[in-house]
Amino acid sequence: MTAEASLREQVRAAIAATGTSQAAIARQLGVTQKHLSHMLTGRAPLTLTWAEHILAAIGMHIEVAVYAQEGQIS
């Protein structure tokens, strides 16, 4: 799974957990519900910045972690 796909999955799960509608989030962010839906389904890019805005709209935030791949760093 790509980092963007993982981010998208986690943002969708966060939205579902709060019960907030995509329409309400889109209104708060000043985008169409269609564009928000496209970002959440992969038909439009979901950047880290947009993910931060979406999560802030539902009272959440992002923490980024970087891990070494096995065999890459000793």
PyMOL commands that place a pseudoatom at each C-alpha (Angstrom):
pseudoatom trace, name=CA, resn=MET, resi=1, chain=A, elem=C, hetatm=0, pos=[0.000, 0.000, 0.000]
pseudoatom trace, name=CA, resn=THR, resi=2, chain=A, elem=C, hetatm=0, pos=[1.336, 3.445, -0.876]
pseudoatom trace, name=CA, resn=ALA, resi=3, chain=A, elem=C, hetatm=0, pos=[1.695, 6.191, 1.707]
pseudoatom trace, name=CA, resn=GLU, resi=4, chain=A, elem=C, hetatm=0, pos=[-1.055, 8.188, -0.017]
pseudoatom trace, name=CA, resn=ALA, resi=5, chain=A, elem=C, hetatm=0, pos=[-3.425, 5.199, 0.003]
pseudoatom trace, name=CA, resn=SER, resi=6, chain=A, elem=C, hetatm=0, pos=[-2.712, 4.606, 3.692]
pseudoatom trace, name=CA, resn=LEU, resi=7, chain=A, elem=C, hetatm=0, pos=[-3.296, 8.274, 4.487]
pseudoatom trace, name=CA, resn=ARG, resi=8, chain=A, elem=C, hetatm=0, pos=[-6.543, 8.215, 2.497]
pseudoatom trace, name=CA, resn=GLU, resi=9, chain=A, elem=C, hetatm=0, pos=[-7.733, 5.108, 4.361]
pseudoatom trace, name=CA, resn=GLN, resi=10, chain=A, elem=C, hetatm=0, pos=[-6.948, 6.637, 7.740]
pseudoatom trace, name=CA, resn=VAL, resi=11, chain=A, elem=C, hetatm=0, pos=[-8.648, 9.944, 6.907]
pseudoatom trace, name=CA, resn=ARG, resi=12, chain=A, elem=C, hetatm=0, pos=[-11.785, 8.099, 5.732]
pseudoatom trace, name=CA, resn=ALA, resi=13, chain=A, elem=C, hetatm=0, pos=[-11.786, 6.043, 8.955]
pseudoatom trace, name=CA, resn=ALA, resi=14, chain=A, elem=C, hetatm=0, pos=[-11.415, 9.200, 11.058]
pseudoatom trace, name=CA, resn=ILE, resi=15, chain=A, elem=C, hetatm=0, pos=[-14.350, 10.836, 9.269]
pseudoatom trace, name=CA, resn=ALA, resi=16, chain=A, elem=C, hetatm=0, pos=[-16.477, 7.731, 9.782]
pseudoatom trace, name=CA, resn=ALA, resi=17, chain=A, elem=C, hetatm=0, pos=[-15.541, 7.581, 13.469]
pseudoatom trace, name=CA, resn=THR, resi=18, chain=A, elem=C, hetatm=0, pos=[-16.803, 11.121, 14.046]
pseudoatom trace, name=CA, resn=GLY, resi=19, chain=A, elem=C, hetatm=0, pos=[-19.989, 10.637, 12.046]
pseudoatom trace, name=CA, resn=THR, resi=20, chain=A, elem=C, hetatm=0, pos=[-19.396, 13.932, 10.247]
pseudoatom trace, name=CA, resn=SER, resi=21, chain=A, elem=C, hetatm=0, pos=[-20.779, 14.106, 6.724]
pseudoatom trace, name=CA, resn=GLN, resi=22, chain=A, elem=C, hetatm=0, pos=[-18.554, 14.795, 3.747]
pseudoatom trace, name=CA, resn=ALA, resi=23, chain=A, elem=C, hetatm=0, pos=[-20.931, 17.615, 2.806]
pseudoatom trace, name=CA, resn=ALA, resi=24, chain=A, elem=C, hetatm=0, pos=[-20.389, 19.336, 6.173]
pseudoatom trace, name=CA, resn=ILE, resi=25, chain=A, elem=C, hetatm=0, pos=[-16.611, 18.986, 5.903]
pseudoatom trace, name=CA, resn=ALA, resi=26, chain=A, elem=C, hetatm=0, pos=[-16.612, 20.255, 2.321]
pseudoatom trace, name=CA, resn=ARG, resi=27, chain=A, elem=C, hetatm=0, pos=[-18.656, 23.324, 3.293]
pseudoatom trace, name=CA, resn=GLN, resi=28, chain=A, elem=C, hetatm=0, pos=[-16.254, 24.097, 6.127]
pseudoatom trace, name=CA, resn=LEU, resi=29, chain=A, elem=C, hetatm=0, pos=[-13.250, 23.771, 3.784]
pseudoatom trace, name=CA, resn=GLY, resi=30, chain=A, elem=C, hetatm=0, pos=[-14.806, 25.705, 0.909]
pseudoatom trace, name=CA, resn=VAL, resi=31, chain=A, elem=C, hetatm=0, pos=[-14.666, 22.843, -1.595]
pseudoatom trace, name=CA, resn=THR, resi=32, chain=A, elem=C, hetatm=0, pos=[-17.389, 20.830, -3.243]
pseudoatom trace, name=CA, resn=GLN, resi=33, chain=A, elem=C, hetatm=0, pos=[-18.486, 17.553, -1.722]
pseudoatom trace, name=CA, resn=LYS, resi=34, chain=A, elem=C, hetatm=0, pos=[-17.616, 15.965, -5.071]
pseudoatom trace, name=CA, resn=HIS, resi=35, chain=A, elem=C, hetatm=0, pos=[-14.003, 17.162, -4.881]
pseudoatom trace, name=CA, resn=LEU, resi=36, chain=A, elem=C, hetatm=0, pos=[-13.671, 16.003, -1.274]
pseudoatom trace, name=CA, resn=SER, resi=37, chain=A, elem=C, hetatm=0, pos=[-15.071, 12.623, -2.279]
pseudoatom trace, name=CA, resn=HIS, resi=38, chain=A, elem=C, hetatm=0, pos=[-12.569, 12.423, -5.133]
pseudoatom trace, name=CA, resn=MET, resi=39, chain=A, elem=C, hetatm=0, pos=[-9.698, 13.106, -2.719]
pseudoatom trace, name=CA, resn=LEU, resi=40, chain=A, elem=C, hetatm=0, pos=[-10.969, 10.431, -0.353]
pseudoatom trace, name=CA, resn=THR, resi=41, chain=A, elem=C, hetatm=0, pos=[-11.376, 7.807, -3.072]
pseudoatom trace, name=CA, resn=GLY, resi=42, chain=A, elem=C, hetatm=0, pos=[-8.194, 8.414, -5.054]
pseudoatom trace, name=CA, resn=ARG, resi=43, chain=A, elem=C, hetatm=0, pos=[-9.703, 10.132, -8.068]
pseudoatom trace, name=CA, resn=ALA, resi=44, chain=A, elem=C, hetatm=0, pos=[-7.909, 13.326, -6.961]
pseudoatom trace, name=CA, resn=PRO, resi=45, chain=A, elem=C, hetatm=0, pos=[-4.653, 13.544, -5.007]
pseudoatom trace, name=CA, resn=LEU, resi=46, chain=A, elem=C, hetatm=0, pos=[-4.896, 13.747, -1.221]
pseudoatom trace, name=CA, resn=THR, resi=47, chain=A, elem=C, hetatm=0, pos=[-1.913, 15.801, -0.136]
pseudoatom trace, name=CA, resn=LEU, resi=48, chain=A, elem=C, hetatm=0, pos=[-0.680, 15.901, 3.420]
pseudoatom trace, name=CA, resn=THR, resi=49, chain=A, elem=C, hetatm=0, pos=[-1.825, 19.534, 3.598]
pseudoatom trace, name=CA, resn=TRP, resi=50, chain=A, elem=C, hetatm=0, pos=[-5.372, 18.656, 2.511]
pseudoatom trace, name=CA, resn=ALA, resi=51, chain=A, elem=C, hetatm=0, pos=[-5.440, 15.741, 4.935]
pseudoatom trace, name=CA, resn=GLU, resi=52, chain=A, elem=C, hetatm=0, pos=[-4.454, 18.152, 7.731]
pseudoatom trace, name=CA, resn=HIS, resi=53, chain=A, elem=C, hetatm=0, pos=[-7.308, 20.511, 6.780]
pseudoatom trace, name=CA, resn=ILE, resi=54, chain=A, elem=C, hetatm=0, pos=[-9.849, 17.695, 6.565]
pseudoatom trace, name=CA, resn=LEU, resi=55, chain=A, elem=C, hetatm=0, pos=[-8.821, 16.263, 9.914]
pseudoatom trace, name=CA, resn=ALA, resi=56, chain=A, elem=C, hetatm=0, pos=[-8.770, 19.693, 11.566]
pseudoatom trace, name=CA, resn=ALA, resi=57, chain=A, elem=C, hetatm=0, pos=[-12.373, 20.146, 10.404]
pseudoatom trace, name=CA, resn=ILE, resi=58, chain=A, elem=C, hetatm=0, pos=[-13.344, 17.100, 12.497]
pseudoatom trace, name=CA, resn=GLY, resi=59, chain=A, elem=C, hetatm=0, pos=[-11.169, 17.982, 15.482]
pseudoatom trace, name=CA, resn=MET, resi=60, chain=A, elem=C, hetatm=0, pos=[-8.254, 15.677, 14.707]
pseudoatom trace, name=CA, resn=HIS, resi=61, chain=A, elem=C, hetatm=0, pos=[-4.633, 16.083, 13.635]
pseudoatom trace, name=CA, resn=ILE, resi=62, chain=A, elem=C, hetatm=0, pos=[-1.872, 14.160, 11.868]
pseudoatom trace, name=CA, resn=GLU, resi=63, chain=A, elem=C, hetatm=0, pos=[1.327, 12.794, 13.340]
pseudoatom trace, name=CA, resn=VAL, resi=64, chain=A, elem=C, hetatm=0, pos=[3.954, 11.575, 10.878]
pseudoatom trace, name=CA, resn=ALA, resi=65, chain=A, elem=C, hetatm=0, pos=[6.370, 8.772, 11.681]
pseudoatom trace, name=CA, resn=VAL, resi=66, chain=A, elem=C, hetatm=0, pos=[9.290, 7.532, 9.603]
pseudoatom trace, name=CA, resn=TYR, resi=67, chain=A, elem=C, hetatm=0, pos=[10.556, 3.963, 9.946]
pseudoatom trace, name=CA, resn=ALA, resi=68, chain=A, elem=C, hetatm=0, pos=[13.558, 2.180, 8.447]
pseudoatom trace, name=CA, resn=GLN, resi=69, chain=A, elem=C, hetatm=0, pos=[12.738, -0.664, 6.100]
pseudoatom trace, name=CA, resn=GLU, resi=70, chain=A, elem=C, hetatm=0, pos=[14.160, -4.005, 7.137]
pseudoatom trace, name=CA, resn=GLY, resi=71, chain=A, elem=C, hetatm=0, pos=[17.643, -4.445, 5.729]
pseudoatom trace, name=CA, resn=GLN, resi=72, chain=A, elem=C, hetatm=0, pos=[17.939, -0.795, 4.661]
pseudoatom trace, name=CA, resn=ILE, resi=73, chain=A, elem=C, hetatm=0, pos=[19.552, 0.831, 7.688]
pseudoatom trace, name=CA, resn=SER, resi=74, chain=A, elem=C, hetatm=0, pos=[21.757, -0.920, 10.208]
for i in range(1, 74): cmd.bond("trace and resi %d" % i, "trace and resi %d" % (i + 1))
show_as sticks, trace
zoom trace
